[in-house]
Structure formats: C-alpha cells, structure tokens
Amino acid sequence: MKYVLPVTLLSLLTFNVSLAEPVSGERLYTDKCAICHAAGELGTMALSRRLGNERAILNERTDLPAEYVRHVVRHGLNAMPPITRGDVTDQELDLIVEFLTAPH
C-alpha cells in the first residue's frame, strides 16, 4: 500500500505533461513581448516616435530580418534592455523570431 500514492502521483504528472500543447511563437510573443510591444504599450509608442505608426507594431510588420530580431532581443536597443536566456530561452526566441518574420 505504501507504494500506491507515489505511483499514482507519478502517473498523474506524466499524464498532465503529455497533454501539454506545444507553445507557439505567437503565444510566446504575447506572453513575453506584448507587455511592451502590443498596441498602446511603451515599446510600441517608442517605435512609433522613431519609425512611424505603420512600423511600430512588430507583429504586424513584414520587413523584420530574423538576425536583427535576435540581435535586438539579446543585446537591447535604445530603451529596450537585453533579454537574457533566463527570460527567453534560445528555443523560445527561435519560435518568436519565426512568428515575427513569417509572411502575414
């Protein structure tokens, strides 16, 4: 009887992990980037002043080179601080870059 609980808990944990959906680049962008880069947020307002309204909302742009996005995320630019691998892993960044650079 003393082994029933650990085995049951392990089964539940394994079951829950297998139900997890893969995370999309769009979801990661929403969770990790949109706090600054959604319409009306500080990052978007700063980009709007610098680049104009039509180029300020990143997820609506079609001209973002992948390597530029990676560089800005890891090194920062102007008021945007560098985003560390502890905040956004390389795998997550790859998915975000893929989302931002995909044809819309």
CORBEL-V251790 format. One record per helix or strand of 3 or more residues. SS is the DSSP state (h for helix, s for strand). FROM is the first residue (numbers start at 1). LEN is the number of residues. If there is no record, write none. Layout:
BEGIN
SS_FROM_LEN / SS_FROM_LEN
END
This chain:
BEGIN
h_4_16 / h_25_8 / h_34_4 / h_42_10 / h_53_3 / h_58_3 / h_66_10 / h_90_12
END
